[in-house]
Amino acid sequence: MKEMIYKYRILFIIGFVLLFLFGRNILIHRFSSESWQKYPEKRVDMVDDLLSKYELMGMTQEEVISLLGQSTDTEYFKTENNMVYYLGPERGLISIDSEWLVLEVQKNQITKVNILRD
């Protein structure tokens, strides 16, 4: 009987630890405008949630700025007709490059959404 209780305790502890780790991971990857603007180096963790929750294509530049803040001051991928947001180090085991959210703008509307690496 003691062995059975011991096994259940071990399983409970393992389950609790897994729930804590995966639950924390889900919260970290949730998009919020506040976190996006406050922690630019963590955007790479939030971008998938952002794109699943918001249809950026068709939004106006003002709507995007209201949601994401001003675009990153950079020359990477910058053209006259786009908005560029730094996401952070590229995902993967070896992060050599950075990832960027590049939004093309035509007539004050987002017409294309890309995630690019430098």
VEXTI-831670 format. One record per atom (N, C-alpha, C): residue number from 0; residue in three letters; atom name; y, x, z. Coordinates in pm, whole numbers, plus 50000, padded with zeros to 5 digits. Atoms other than C-alpha are relative to their C-alpha. Example, Ala and Ser with C-alpha at 12.3 -4.5 7.8 and 13.67 -1.06 7.14 Angstrom:
     k     r    a       v       u       w
     0   Ala    N   49881   50089   50000
     0   Ala   CA   49550   51230   50780
     0   Ala    C   50120   50090   50000
     1   Ser    N   49881   49918   49994
     1   Ser   CA   49894   51367   50714
     1   Ser    C   50109   49923   50073
This chain:
     k     r    a       v       u       w
     0   Met    N   49881   50082   50000
     0   Met   CA   50000   50000   50000
     0   Met    C   50126   50087   50000
     1   Lys    N   49885   49910   49995
     1   Lys   CA   50239   50286   50083
     1   Lys    C   50027   50064   49865
     2   Glu    N   49986   49939   50132
     2   Glu   CA   50172   50444   49746
     2   Glu    C   50068   49902   49904
     3   Met    N   49942   50102   50086
     3   Met   CA   50266   50117   49571
     3   Met    C   50150   49985   50028
     4   Ile    N   49859   50010   49962
     4   Ile   CA   50594   50090   49763
     4   Ile    C   50075   50124   49952
     5   Tyr    N   49939   49875   50045
     5   Tyr   CA   50669   50454   49685
     5   Tyr    C   50024   49998   49849
     6   Lys    N   49987   50009   50146
     6   Lys   CA   50608   50396   49312
     6   Lys    C   50113   49905   49962
     7   Tyr    N   49893   50097   50030
     7   Tyr   CA   50836   50089   49311
     7   Tyr    C   50138   50058   50032
     8   Arg    N   49873   49937   49965
     8   Arg   CA   51109   50285   49486
     8   Arg    C   50042   50100   49893
     9   Ile    N   49972   49901   50104
     9   Ile   CA   51086   50564   49231
     9   Ile    C   50044   49929   49871
    10   Leu    N   49962   50075   50120
    10   Leu   CA   51095   50313   48943
    10   Leu    C   50138   49936   50015
    11   Phe    N   49869   50060   49974
    11   Phe   CA   51394   50138   49102
    11   Phe    C   50110   50104   49986
    12   Ile    N   49900   49893   50006
    12   Ile   CA   51583   50467   49139
    12   Ile    C   50020   50045   49855
    13   Ile    N   49990   49960   50141
    13   Ile   CA   51505   50571   48780
    13   Ile    C   50075   49893   49920
    14   Gly    N   49932   50110   50068
    14   Gly   CA   51614   50228   48654
    14   Gly    C   50148   49995   50032
    15   Phe    N   49859   50000   49957
    15   Phe   CA   51936   50241   48856
    15   Phe    C   50077   50113   49933
    16   Val    N   49934   49885   50061
    16   Val   CA   52021   50589   48726
    16   Val    C   50021   49976   49850
    17   Leu    N   49986   50028   50143
    17   Leu   CA   51955   50486   48365
    17   Leu    C   50106   49894   49974
    18   Leu    N   49900   50105   50014
    18   Leu   CA   52161   50171   48405
    18   Leu    C   50140   50056   50022
    19   Phe    N   49871   49937   49971
    19   Phe   CA   52446   50375   48555
    19   Phe    C   50045   50084   49882
    20   Leu    N   49962   49911   50111
    20   Leu   CA   52440   50632   48273
    20   Leu    C   50033   49923   49873
    21   Phe    N   49976   50076   50123
    21   Phe   CA   52411   50383   47986
    21   Phe    C   50117   49904   50017
    22   Gly    N   49888   50091   49976
    22   Gly   CA   52654   50136   48141
    22   Gly    C   50132   50075   49996
    23   Arg    N   49880   49916   50003
    23   Arg   CA   52910   50412   48193
    23   Arg    C   50031   50041   49858
    24   Asn    N   49982   49959   50139
    24   Asn   CA   52858   50527   47836
    24   Asn    C   50061   49887   49918
    25   Ile    N   49946   50115   50072
    25   Ile   CA   52929   50177   47704
    25   Ile    C   50147   49981   50035
    26   Leu    N   49861   50016   49959
    26   Leu   CA   53251   50154   47907
    26   Leu    C   50089   50108   49941
    27   Ile    N   49923   49889   50055
    27   Ile   CA   53369   50494   47786
    27   Ile    C   50031   49976   49853
    28   His    N   49984   50018   50143
    28   His   CA   53324   50391   47424
    28   His    C   50074   49872   49963
    29   Arg    N   49924   50122   50029
    29   Arg   CA   53517   50063   47454
    29   Arg    C   50142   50034   49961
    30   Phe    N   49863   49979   50045
    30   Phe   CA   53845   50050   47264
    30   Phe    C   50097   49919   50084
    31   Ser    N   49884   50070   49946
    31   Ser   CA   54169   49960   47437
    31   Ser    C   50123   50075   49951
    32   Ser    N   49877   49937   50048
    32   Ser   CA   54520   50024   47310
    32   Ser    C   50052   50103   50099
    33   Glu    N   49951   49911   49896
    33   Glu   CA   54613   50181   47641
    33   Glu    C   49923   50133   50001
    34   Ser    N   50082   49878   49999
    34   Ser   CA   54321   50429   47642
    34   Ser    C   50019   50079   49871
    35   Trp    N   49980   49936   50130
    35   Trp   CA   54369   50504   47271
    35   Trp    C   50126   50087   50003
    36   Gln    N   49874   49928   50000
    36   Gln   CA   54728   50608   47327
    36   Gln    C   50007   50105   50111
    37   Lys    N   49995   49910   49884
    37   Lys   CA   54675   50777   47665
    37   Lys    C   49907   50121   49985
    38   Tyr    N   50100   49893   50012
    38   Tyr   CA   54366   50985   47574
    38   Tyr    C   49963   50025   49853
    39   Pro    N   50029   49980   50143
    39   Pro   CA   54388   51093   47206
    39   Pro    C   49873   50080   49973
    40   Glu    N   50121   49920   50021
    40   Glu   CA   54101   51341   47250
    40   Glu    C   49872   49918   50017
    41   Lys    N   50116   50088   49980
    41   Lys   CA   53868   51050   47343
    41   Lys    C   49990   49891   49892
    42   Arg    N   50000   50103   50104
    42   Arg   CA   53949   50839   47036
    42   Arg    C   49872   49998   49918
    43   Val    N   50123   49993   50077
    43   Val   CA   53638   50961   46860
    43   Val    C   49890   49914   50063
    44   Asp    N   50097   50084   49931
    44   Asp   CA   53438   50774   47125
    44   Asp    C   50032   49851   49987
    45   Met    N   49955   50140   50005
    45   Met   CA   53640   50454   47076
    45   Met    C   50009   49944   49859
    46   Val    N   49967   50046   50135
    46   Val   CA   53683   50440   46699
    46   Val    C   49900   49898   49945
    47   Asp    N   50099   50096   50049
    47   Asp   CA   53356   50258   46624
    47   Asp    C   50022   49861   50060
    48   Asp    N   49971   50128   49936
    48   Asp   CA   53440   49987   46877
    48   Asp    C   50128   49940   49942
    49   Leu    N   49876   50046   50062
    49   Leu   CA   53792   49964   46734
    49   Leu    C   49971   49933   49866
    50   Leu    N   50026   50052   50134
    50   Leu   CA   53662   49914   46380
    50   Leu    C   49910   49877   50001
    51   Ser    N   50084   50120   49993
    51   Ser   CA   53406   49656   46491
    51   Ser    C   50078   49879   50054
    52   Lys    N   49922   50109   49940
    52   Lys   CA   53666   49451   46683
    52   Lys    C   50120   49958   49917
    53   Tyr    N   49876   50027   50072
    53   Tyr   CA   53968   49475   46452
    53   Tyr    C   49982   50027   49851
    54   Glu    N   49999   49983   50146
    54   Glu   CA   53998   49427   46077
    54   Glu    C   50133   50065   49965
    55   Leu    N   49876   49928   50027
    55   Leu   CA   54255   49697   46006
    55   Leu    C   50051   49974   49859
    56   Met    N   49958   50028   50138
    56   Met   CA   54255   49629   45633
    56   Met    C   50070   49864   49998
    57   Gly    N   49922   50121   50007
    57   Gly   CA   54521   49372   45564
    57   Gly    C   50107   49992   50107
    58   Met    N   49896   49997   49898
    58   Met   CA   54718   49448   45879
    58   Met    C   50126   50066   49944
    59   Thr    N   49876   49932   50038
    59   Thr   CA   55083   49548   45841
    59   Thr    C   50012   50129   50080
    60   Gln    N   49978   49875   49926
    60   Gln   CA   55205   49890   45951
    60   Gln    C   50046   49969   50142
    61   Glu    N   49950   50036   49868
    61   Glu   CA   55386   49725   46241
    61   Glu    C   49887   49953   50092
    62   Glu    N   50114   50046   49920
    62   Glu   CA   55065   49555   46359
    62   Glu    C   49913   50117   50045
    63   Val    N   50080   49881   49967
    63   Val   CA   54878   49887   46345
    63   Val    C   50071   50083   50107
    64   Ile    N   49925   49923   49901
    64   Ile   CA   55155   50065   46537
    64   Ile    C   49997   49930   50135
    65   Ser    N   50009   50075   49875
    65   Ser   CA   55149   49788   46795
    65   Ser    C   49864   50019   50066
    66   Leu    N   50137   49984   49949
    66   Leu   CA   54771   49833   46833
    66   Leu    C   49968   50144   50037
    67   Leu    N   50043   49861   49985
    67   Leu   CA   54733   50212   46798
    67   Leu    C   50111   50097   50038
    68   Gly    N   49889   49910   49976
    68   Gly   CA   55080   50354   46855
    68   Gly    C   50038   50072   49872
    69   Gln    N   49955   49923   50116
    69   Gln   CA   55259   50593   46621
    69   Gln    C   49888   50091   49951
    70   Ser    N   50102   49911   50054
    70   Ser   CA   55041   50797   46388
    70   Ser    C   50025   50142   50048
    71   Thr    N   49995   49863   49953
    71   Thr   CA   54967   51158   46476
    71   Thr    C   50091   50083   49910
    72   Asp    N   49911   49912   50075
    72   Asp   CA   55231   51411   46372
    72   Asp    C   49919   50120   49952
    73   Thr    N   50086   49896   50057
    73   Thr   CA   55019   51628   46142
    73   Thr    C   50016   50004   49850
    74   Glu    N   50002   49987   50147
    74   Glu   CA   54994   51756   45788
    74   Glu    C   49861   49970   49944
    75   Tyr    N   50136   50031   50047
    75   Tyr   CA   54618   51690   45773
    75   Tyr    C   49997   49860   49938
    76   Phe    N   50021   50125   50072
    76   Phe   CA   54550   51419   45515
    76   Phe    C   50127   49916   49983
    77   Lys    N   49876   50079   50003
    77   Lys   CA   54915   51308   45535
    77   Lys    C   50055   49993   49858
    78   Thr    N   49931   50023   50126
    78   Thr   CA   55067   51155   45223
    78   Thr    C   50113   49903   50029
    79   Glu    N   49888   50092   49983
    79   Glu   CA   55366   50933   45168
    79   Glu    C   49954   49860   50037
    80   Asn    N   50048   50138   49982
    80   Asn   CA   55152   50618   45179
    80   Asn    C   49879   49989   50091
    81   Asn    N   50111   50020   49907
    81   Asn   CA   54922   50659   45475
    81   Asn    C   50043   50025   50144
    82   Met    N   49983   49977   49857
    82   Met   CA   54892   50670   45851
    82   Met    C   49877   50078   50045
    83   Val    N   50110   49913   49959
    83   Val   CA   54679   50938   46019
    83   Val    C   49996   50006   50154
    84   Tyr    N   50020   49994   49854
    84   Tyr   CA   54536   50930   46374
    84   Tyr    C   49891   50102   50032
    85   Tyr    N   50097   49901   49952
    85   Tyr   CA   54364   51225   46541
    85   Tyr    C   49898   49929   50088
    86   Leu    N   50105   50063   49921
    86   Leu   CA   54027   51116   46685
    86   Leu    C   49939   50095   50102
    87   Gly    N   50061   49904   49909
    87   Gly   CA   53906   51436   46850
    87   Gly    C   49898   50085   49928
    88   Pro    N   50104   49917   50061
    88   Pro   CA   53628   51688   46791
    88   Pro    C   49892   49914   49935
    89   Glu    N   50100   50078   50071
    89   Glu   CA   53370   51571   46541
    89   Glu    C   49877   49974   50087
    90   Arg    N   50121   50036   49927
    90   Arg   CA   53064   51395   46674
    90   Arg    C   49884   50085   49951
    91   Gly    N   50117   49922   50038
    91   Gly   CA   52739   51584   46675
    91   Gly    C   49978   50114   50098
    92   Leu    N   50036   49891   49911
    92   Leu   CA   52573   51879   46839
    92   Leu    C   50099   50115   49994
    93   Ile    N   49907   49889   50018
    93   Ile   CA   52803   52143   46695
    93   Ile    C   50129   49943   49943
    94   Ser    N   49871   50056   50041
    94   Ser   CA   53166   52030   46677
    94   Ser    C   50091   50112   49951
    95   Ile    N   49916   49896   50058
    95   Ile   CA   53341   52268   46440
    95   Ile    C   50134   49939   49956
    96   Asp    N   49880   50064   50054
    96   Asp   CA   53589   52026   46284
    96   Asp    C   50049   49889   50092
    97   Ser    N   49947   50117   49932
    97   Ser   CA   53798   51733   46399
    97   Ser    C   49981   49878   49911
    98   Glu    N   50008   50124   50076
    98   Glu   CA   53772   51369   46296
    98   Glu    C   50137   49933   50003
    99   Trp    N   49870   50064   50017
    99   Trp   CA   54071   51167   46173
    99   Trp    C   49980   49860   49944
   100   Leu    N   49996   50135   50057
   100   Leu   CA   54132   50798   46109
   100   Leu    C   50118   49998   49903
   101   Val    N   49898   49999   50103
   101   Val   CA   54322   50772   45780
   101   Val    C   50010   49859   49941
   102   Leu    N   49974   50135   50048
   102   Leu   CA   54477   50438   45684
   102   Leu    C   50096   50007   49882
   103   Glu    N   49912   50003   50117
   103   Glu   CA   54616   50396   45332
   103   Glu    C   50083   49873   50004
   104   Val    N   49905   50111   49994
   104   Val   CA   54922   50172   45304
   104   Val    C   50058   49974   49862
   105   Gln    N   49936   50045   50124
   105   Gln   CA   55038   49976   45000
   105   Gln    C   50079   49874   50032
   106   Lys    N   49913   50116   49976
   106   Lys   CA   55332   49734   45024
   106   Lys    C   49992   49952   50144
   107   Asn    N   50000   50026   49856
   107   Asn   CA   55331   49755   45405
   107   Asn    C   49870   49940   50054
   108   Gln    N   50130   50048   49952
   108   Gln   CA   54962   49656   45431
   108   Gln    C   49897   50110   49988
   109   Ile    N   50110   49903   50003
   109   Ile   CA   54658   49865   45513
   109   Ile    C   49902   49957   49891
   110   Thr    N   50089   50032   50112
   110   Thr   CA   54444   49880   45199
   110   Thr    C   49869   50079   50004
   111   Lys    N   50122   49920   49994
   111   Lys   CA   54185   50144   45291
   111   Lys    C   49992   50066   50137
   112   Val    N   50025   49939   49869
   112   Val   CA   54031   50277   45614
   112   Val    C   49892   50106   49983
   113   Asn    N   50095   49889   50011
   113   Asn   CA   53858   50616   45627
   113   Asn    C   49995   50080   50129
   114   Ile    N   50013   49899   49895
   114   Ile   CA   53722   50848   45892
   114   Ile    C   49964   50129   49928
   115   Leu    N   50018   49875   50071
   115   Leu   CA   53755   51203   45762
   115   Leu    C   49992   50117   50097
   116   Arg    N   50008   49876   49922
   116   Arg   CA   53682   51555   45890
   116   Arg    C   50085   50105   49933
   117   Asp    N   49920   49892   50059
   117   Asp   CA   53910   51852   45846
   117   Asp    C   49919   50126   49982
